[in-house]
Amino acid sequence: MDQAMTNEYRPGRINPQKFGLWISMGSLIMMFGAFTSAYIVRHAAGNWLEFAIPPIFVWSTVTLLVSSICLQTSYYMFTKENKSLYRGMLITAFLLGVTFLILQYQGWMQLYAWGVDFKINPSASFFYLINIVHAAHVVAGLTTLIVALIHAFGLKFEVTEVRKNRFQLVLQFWHFLGFLWIYLYIFLLLTR
C-alpha cells in the first residue's frame, strides 16, 4: 500500500514525467542558445556568405504552427470525450508535422540548387546545422505523436488522469518544438 502511494501523483507535488520533460527542454534551449551564440560570434569574424532564405521556410513555419493548434484541439476534444474529433485532430497534427519536415527538406534542396551547400561557407554550415538538429527533434516529436496515435486507436477510449498526463507530455513537447522553431527562424531572418 505504501509503495502504491509513493508512485501516484499527489496534488502539490511536481509530476516526475513533466519535470523530466522540462529538464530536457531546458537542455535543448541551452544547446540552441549555444548554436545561436556561436553563429553570432562567427558572423562577426567576417568571411560570411549572405544568402536569402527560401520562401518555403515560411510555409513550413505556418505548417508547424497549425499542427500545434490541431494537437491542442485534439487534447481539448479528448478531455471533452469527443472521440472522433480527438482522433481526427491528432491525425491532422501528425500529418502536418510530417509535412513540416518535407517542406524543410525542400527548402534545403532549394538552397543547394542555388549553390548554398553545407561546405561552401560557415554561414551555410550554421544554417544547415541549426535546421537539421531542430528537424531531428521534430522526428522525436513525431515519434511521440505515433505513440499517441497508437493509444488513440489501440486502447479503449476513456479519459483518465494517466492518459491526460501522457497526452500533456506530448502536447508540451510539440508546442516547445514549435516555439523553438519560431525563435530559430526569426533569428536566422534577422541575422541575414
Secondary structure, 3 states (H helix, E strand, C coil): CHHHHHHCCCCCCCCHHHHHHHHHHHHHHHHHHHHHHHHHHHHHCCCCCCCCCCCHHHHHHHHHHHHHHHHHHHHHHHHCCCHHHHHHHHHHHHHHHHHHHHHHHHHHHHHHHCCCCCCCCHHHHHHHHHHHHHHHHHHHHHHHHHHHHHHHHHCCCCCCHHHHHHHHHHHHHHHHHHHHHHHHHHHHHHCC
